[in-house]
Amino acid sequence: MRSENSSERRAHRRLRGPFDGVRVGLLDFKLRIYDLSVGGCLIDSLTEISSEQPIRLRIALPDGNSVMVRG
C-alpha cells in the first residue's frame, strides 16, 4: 500500500496565505483566506458564513491587485 501526503492528493496547487479578504454583500465583512486554490479555500471569519447561500469574496493578492470570486 502506497502512502501519499496531502500535497500529492490535491487536484490544484494551493497558496498557503494568509490573504486579506472581504465578504462582499449588503454589509462587507473582513476575513482571512488560507490554502487558496482554483478548487477552494479556507475562510477564517469572526462572522458566521452559511453554506446555504452563495457568497462573493474580494481577495487581496500579494502583488497589490485583488480578485473577486463567487462560491
C-alpha positions in Angstrom: 0.0 0.0 0.0 1.4 3.4 -1.0 1.3 6.3 1.4 0.5 9.7 -0.1 1.0 13.0 1.6 -1.8 15.6 1.3 0.0 17.7 -1.5 0.1 14.6 -3.7 -3.6 14.1 -3.4 -4.6 17.7 -4.2 -6.0 18.3 -7.7 -5.0 22.0 -7.6 -1.9 23.9 -6.4 -2.6 25.8 -3.2 -1.2 29.1 -1.9 -0.9 29.0 1.8 -1.6 32.7 2.6 -2.9 34.3 4.7 -4.6 36.7 2.4 -6.8 39.6 3.5 -10.3 39.3 2.1 -13.8 40.8 2.3 -17.1 39.1 2.1 -19.0 41.4 -0.3 -22.7 41.9 0.3 -25.2 44.1 2.0 -22.6 44.6 4.7 -19.0 43.8 3.9 -17.1 41.7 6.4 -13.3 41.4 6.7 -11.9 37.9 6.8 -8.6 35.9 6.3 -8.1 33.4 3.5 -5.8 30.3 3.7 -5.0 27.5 1.3 -6.3 29.3 -1.7 -6.6 27.3 -4.9 -8.8 27.0 -8.0 -10.8 24.4 -6.1 -11.5 26.4 -3.0 -10.0 27.9 0.2 -10.3 28.0 3.9 -12.1 31.1 5.2 -11.3 32.4 8.7 -14.1 34.8 9.8 -15.5 36.2 13.0 -18.8 36.3 11.3 -20.8 33.1 10.6 -20.9 32.1 7.0 -23.8 29.9 6.0 -23.1 27.2 3.4 -26.7 27.5 2.2 -26.2 30.9 0.5 -23.7 31.7 -2.3 -21.1 34.3 -1.3 -18.8 36.7 -3.1 -15.3 37.4 -1.8 -12.8 40.0 -2.7 -9.3 38.7 -2.0 -6.2 40.9 -1.8 -3.3 39.4 -3.7 0.4 39.9 -2.7 1.1 42.0 -5.9 -1.4 44.7 -4.8 -4.2 43.6 -7.0 -7.4 41.9 -5.9 -9.6 39.2 -7.3 -13.4 38.8 -6.9 -14.7 35.2 -6.6 -18.1 33.5 -6.0 -18.7 30.4 -4.0 
